[in-house]
């Protein structure tokens, strides 16, 4: 079981110590250019942050990009600042274009070398299988990942987008075969998307001692409070993606509960409260959230110092049921 206390400024993933807010690198090379990304990384680390999340495919969805732009920016920043040993770098494999998708040995071996080059480092702290590859026995890709750990190219391995059954199968195989073992899980999880993690998946994480690092922690910006019933933001991609929350009974109810808790803490940002609820959940070590501008960063960082009461956590849990 992963245990932690609210308000603690460091938590653990395996033998790695991390800040309780992972900075998402998905916007680097997309919503934030290199100069903006450097400024955000500088501010995050100056505030005590040390845990940066990216993937080999960020930001391939932008016309003209090939994927890996985020890793390249992070690598350039690490080299420019000389802070590689102070920063925990998490990246992913297996989510690329059709010819690079999946977890075949040749894909993993080629893609880890490409990530290392872009990140300008000789090791990756936390290496996720971005998506499970159900065409393969788990032993196949675990053996490949184990080789990377033994070579010192990867410190720890983790999983994202995997079922409870396959996660259990992988953990069992690692223990049975003496292979590198998943130490962390990156699921879709937030106050308005609880069934994407809670249940069998969270039970496996708790029983097997995995640290959880949720993505979409702020529900595409909905949990920042800037999207409200009756507000109009036509033309915004994110506005369209959060409309389903506004149209539900749960979404406005969650915003009202977040407003109440934020007011009780002197008017902190509701994004901070939403992240604090997530960080207080069993197994959760560090939610992932990204900032496109420096102004968006302080409410994210503030989760490290906000301690919710048991009754506040319960109220938010009830509102989001």
C-alpha positions as CSV (number, residue, x, y, z in Angstrom):
1,X,0.0,0.0,0.0
2,X,1.3,3.5,-0.9
3,X,0.9,5.8,2.0
4,X,1.3,9.5,2.2
5,X,0.2,12.5,4.2
6,X,-1.5,15.5,2.8
7,X,0.6,18.6,2.5
8,X,3.9,16.7,2.4
9,X,6.1,18.2,-0.2
10,X,7.7,14.9,-1.3
11,X,6.3,11.5,-2.0
12,X,7.8,8.3,-3.3
13,X,7.5,6.2,-6.4
14,X,9.5,3.1,-5.8
15,X,12.9,4.5,-4.7
16,X,12.3,7.8,-6.4
17,X,11.3,10.9,-4.4
18,X,8.9,13.3,-6.2
19,X,7.1,16.6,-5.7
20,X,3.3,16.0,-5.2
21,X,2.5,17.8,-8.5
22,X,3.8,16.3,-11.7
23,X,4.3,19.0,-14.4
24,X,2.7,17.8,-17.6
25,X,4.9,18.4,-20.7
26,X,2.1,17.7,-23.2
27,X,1.8,21.4,-24.0
28,X,5.5,21.9,-24.7
29,X,5.9,22.5,-28.4
30,X,2.2,23.0,-28.8
31,X,0.5,25.5,-26.4
32,X,3.9,26.7,-25.2
33,X,7.0,27.3,-27.4
34,X,10.5,26.6,-26.2
35,X,11.0,30.0,-24.5
36,X,7.7,29.7,-22.7
37,X,8.4,26.1,-21.8
38,X,11.8,27.1,-20.3
39,X,10.1,29.8,-18.2
40,X,7.5,27.3,-16.9
41,X,10.1,24.7,-16.1
42,X,12.3,27.3,-14.3
43,X,9.4,28.4,-12.2
44,X,8.2,24.9,-11.4
45,X,11.7,23.8,-10.2
46,X,12.4,27.0,-8.4
47,X,9.2,26.3,-6.4
48,X,10.5,22.9,-5.4
49,X,9.0,20.8,-8.2
50,X,11.1,18.0,-9.6
51,X,8.7,15.6,-11.5
52,X,8.2,16.3,-15.2
53,X,5.9,14.0,-17.4
54,X,6.1,13.7,-21.1
55,X,5.8,11.1,-23.9
56,X,7.6,10.3,-27.1
57,X,4.5,11.3,-29.1
58,X,3.9,14.8,-27.6
59,X,3.0,16.8,-29.6
60,X,2.5,14.8,-32.8
61,X,-1.1,16.0,-33.2
62,X,0.1,19.5,-34.3
63,X,0.3,19.9,-38.1
64,X,4.0,19.9,-39.1
65,X,5.1,18.1,-35.9
66,X,6.4,14.6,-35.9
67,X,6.2,13.8,-32.2
68,X,8.9,14.2,-29.7
69,X,8.9,18.0,-29.6
70,X,8.1,18.0,-25.9
71,X,11.0,15.6,-25.1
72,X,13.3,17.8,-27.2
73,X,12.3,21.0,-25.3
74,X,12.7,19.3,-22.0
75,X,16.1,17.9,-23.1
76,X,17.3,21.3,-24.2
77,X,16.2,22.8,-20.9
78,X,17.9,20.0,-18.9
79,X,21.1,20.6,-20.8
80,X,20.9,24.4,-20.6
81,X,20.3,24.4,-16.8
82,X,22.6,21.5,-15.9
83,X,19.9,20.0,-13.6
84,X,19.5,16.5,-14.9
85,X,20.2,14.8,-11.6
86,X,17.7,17.1,-9.8
87,X,14.7,16.3,-12.0
88,X,12.6,13.1,-12.3
89,X,11.8,12.6,-15.9
90,X,8.9,10.4,-16.9
91,X,8.2,9.5,-20.5
92,X,6.3,6.8,-22.5
93,X,6.6,4.3,-25.3
94,X,4.2,2.5,-27.5
95,X,1.7,5.2,-28.4
96,X,3.2,6.3,-31.7
97,X,2.2,6.1,-35.4
98,X,0.8,2.7,-36.6
99,X,4.3,1.4,-37.4
100,X,5.6,2.5,-34.0
101,X,2.6,1.6,-32.0
102,X,2.7,-1.3,-29.6
103,X,5.3,-2.9,-27.4
104,X,7.3,-5.2,-29.6
105,X,10.9,-5.5,-28.7
106,X,12.1,-3.6,-31.8
107,X,9.7,-0.7,-31.1
108,X,10.8,-0.3,-27.5
109,X,14.5,-0.6,-28.2
110,X,14.4,1.9,-31.0
111,X,12.1,4.3,-29.3
112,X,14.0,4.4,-26.0
113,X,17.1,5.4,-27.9
114,X,15.2,8.2,-29.7
115,X,13.8,9.4,-26.4
116,X,17.2,9.4,-24.7
117,X,18.6,11.5,-27.6
118,X,15.8,14.0,-27.5
119,X,16.0,14.3,-23.7
120,X,19.8,14.6,-23.9
121,X,20.3,12.1,-21.1
122,X,21.6,8.6,-20.7
123,X,18.7,7.4,-18.4
124,X,15.0,7.8,-18.0
125,X,13.7,7.9,-14.4
126,X,10.2,6.5,-15.0
127,X,9.3,4.8,-18.3
128,X,5.7,4.1,-19.0
129,X,4.1,1.7,-21.4
130,X,1.8,4.3,-22.9
131,X,-0.9,1.7,-23.9
132,X,-1.1,-2.0,-23.2
133,X,-0.3,-4.2,-26.2
134,X,-2.8,-7.1,-25.9
135,X,-1.4,-8.8,-29.0
136,X,1.7,-9.8,-26.9
137,X,2.1,-11.9,-23.8
138,X,3.1,-9.5,-20.9
139,X,6.3,-11.5,-20.5
140,X,7.5,-10.3,-24.0
141,X,7.6,-6.6,-23.3
142,X,8.5,-7.0,-19.6
143,X,11.6,-8.9,-20.7
144,X,12.5,-6.0,-23.1
145,X,11.9,-3.4,-20.4
146,X,13.9,-5.4,-17.8
147,X,16.8,-5.3,-20.2
148,X,16.6,-1.5,-20.3
149,X,16.6,-1.4,-16.5
150,X,19.6,-3.8,-16.3
151,X,21.5,-1.6,-18.8
152,X,20.8,1.5,-16.7
153,X,18.8,3.2,-19.4
154,X,15.6,3.2,-17.3
155,X,15.4,3.4,-13.5
156,X,11.8,2.2,-13.0
157,X,8.9,1.1,-15.2
158,X,5.2,2.0,-15.1
159,X,2.0,1.5,-16.9
160,X,-0.7,3.7,-18.4
161,X,-4.0,2.8,-20.1
162,X,-4.2,-0.8,-18.9
163,X,-7.0,-3.0,-17.5
164,X,-6.9,-4.4,-14.0
165,X,-6.7,-7.9,-15.4
166,X,-3.7,-7.2,-17.6
167,X,-2.0,-5.1,-14.8
168,X,-2.4,-8.1,-12.4
169,X,-1.0,-10.4,-15.1
170,X,2.0,-8.2,-15.6
171,X,2.7,-7.9,-11.9
172,X,2.5,-11.6,-11.4
173,X,4.8,-12.3,-14.4
174,X,7.4,-9.9,-13.1
175,X,7.4,-11.6,-9.7
176,X,7.4,-15.1,-11.1
177,X,10.1,-14.4,-13.7
178,X,12.2,-12.0,-11.7
179,X,11.7,-9.2,-14.2
180,X,11.5,-5.4,-13.7
181,X,8.1,-4.7,-12.1
182,X,5.7,-1.8,-12.6
183,X,5.9,0.6,-9.7
184,X,3.4,3.2,-10.9
185,X,0.2,3.6,-12.8
186,X,-1.0,6.6,-14.8
187,X,-4.8,6.4,-15.2
188,X,-7.4,8.9,-16.3
189,X,-8.8,10.1,-13.0
190,X,-10.4,13.3,-11.6
191,X,-13.4,14.6,-9.7
192,X,-15.7,14.2,-12.7
193,X,-14.2,11.0,-14.0
194,X,-13.9,8.6,-11.2
195,X,-15.0,5.3,-12.7
196,X,-12.0,5.4,-15.1
197,X,-9.9,4.5,-12.0
198,X,-11.9,3.6,-9.0
199,X,-13.0,0.0,-8.7
200,X,-10.9,-3.0,-9.9
201,X,-8.0,-0.9,-11.1
202,X,-7.6,1.1,-7.9
203,X,-8.0,-2.1,-5.9
204,X,-5.0,-3.7,-7.8
205,X,-2.9,-0.5,-7.3
206,X,-3.6,-0.5,-3.6
207,X,-3.1,-4.2,-3.0
208,X,0.1,-4.4,-5.0
209,X,1.6,-1.1,-3.7
210,X,1.6,0.9,-7.0
211,X,1.9,4.7,-6.9
212,X,-0.8,6.4,-8.9
213,X,-0.1,9.5,-11.1
214,X,-3.4,10.5,-12.7
215,X,-3.7,12.3,-16.0
216,X,-6.5,14.7,-17.0
217,X,-6.4,15.7,-13.3
218,X,-8.3,19.0,-14.1
219,X,-10.6,17.4,-16.7
220,X,-9.4,19.5,-19.7
221,X,-9.7,22.7,-17.7
222,X,-13.2,22.1,-16.4
223,X,-12.0,21.8,-12.8
224,X,-10.3,25.2,-13.0
225,X,-13.8,26.8,-12.8
226,X,-13.4,28.9,-15.9
227,X,-16.2,27.0,-17.7
228,X,-19.5,27.5,-16.0
229,X,-23.2,26.8,-16.8
230,X,-24.4,29.6,-19.1
231,X,-20.9,30.7,-20.2
232,X,-20.1,30.7,-23.9
233,X,-16.7,30.0,-25.3
234,X,-17.5,29.1,-28.9
235,X,-14.6,28.1,-31.0
236,X,-12.6,26.9,-28.0
237,X,-11.5,23.2,-28.5
238,X,-11.5,22.8,-24.7
239,X,-14.9,24.4,-24.3
240,X,-16.3,21.7,-26.6
241,X,-14.6,18.9,-24.7
242,X,-15.9,20.1,-21.3
243,X,-19.4,20.7,-22.5
244,X,-20.4,17.2,-21.4
245,X,-19.5,18.1,-17.8
246,X,-21.6,21.2,-18.0
247,X,-24.5,19.3,-19.4
248,X,-24.4,16.7,-16.6
249,X,-25.8,16.9,-13.1
250,X,-22.5,16.1,-11.6
251,X,-20.4,18.8,-13.2
252,X,-22.2,21.9,-11.8
253,X,-22.6,20.1,-8.4
254,X,-18.8,19.5,-8.3
255,X,-18.1,23.2,-9.1
256,X,-20.4,24.3,-6.3
257,X,-18.6,22.0,-3.8
258,X,-15.2,23.2,-5.0
259,X,-16.3,26.9,-4.6
260,X,-17.4,26.2,-1.0
261,X,-14.1,24.5,0.0
262,X,-12.0,27.2,-1.8
263,X,-13.9,29.9,0.1
264,X,-13.2,28.1,3.4
265,X,-9.5,28.3,2.6
266,X,-9.4,32.0,2.0
267,X,-10.4,31.9,-1.6
268,X,-7.7,29.6,-3.0
269,X,-8.1,28.6,-6.7
270,X,-10.6,25.8,-7.2
271,X,-8.0,24.1,-9.4
272,X,-5.9,23.7,-6.3
273,X,-8.8,22.2,-4.4
274,X,-9.5,19.8,-7.2
275,X,-5.9,18.7,-7.2
276,X,-5.8,18.4,-3.4
277,X,-8.8,16.1,-3.4
278,X,-7.0,13.9,-6.0
279,X,-3.7,14.0,-4.1
280,X,-5.6,12.9,-0.9
281,X,-7.0,9.7,-2.5
282,X,-5.5,6.3,-1.6
283,X,-2.4,5.4,-3.8
284,X,-2.3,8.8,-5.5
285,X,1.2,10.2,-5.3
286,X,1.2,13.2,-7.7
287,X,-1.6,14.4,-10.1
288,X,-0.3,15.6,-13.5
289,X,-1.3,19.1,-14.6
290,X,0.1,21.3,-17.3
291,X,0.5,25.1,-17.7
292,X,0.8,26.9,-21.0
293,X,1.7,30.2,-19.3
294,X,3.4,31.2,-16.1
295,X,0.1,32.6,-14.8
296,X,-1.4,29.2,-14.8
297,X,1.3,27.6,-12.7
298,X,0.8,28.9,-9.1
299,X,-2.6,27.3,-8.6
300,X,-1.0,23.9,-9.6
301,X,2.0,24.3,-7.3
302,X,-0.2,25.3,-4.4
303,X,-1.5,21.7,-4.1
304,X,1.7,20.9,-2.2
305,X,0.6,23.1,0.7
306,X,-3.1,22.8,0.8
307,X,-4.4,20.3,3.3
308,X,-8.1,19.5,3.1
309,X,-10.1,18.4,6.2
310,X,-11.7,15.0,6.2
311,X,-15.1,16.6,6.0
312,X,-14.0,18.6,2.9
313,X,-12.7,15.5,1.2
314,X,-16.0,13.7,2.0
315,X,-18.1,16.6,0.7
316,X,-16.2,16.7,-2.6
317,X,-16.4,12.9,-2.8
318,X,-20.2,13.0,-2.3
319,X,-20.7,15.9,-4.8
320,X,-18.8,13.9,-7.4
321,X,-20.6,10.6,-6.9
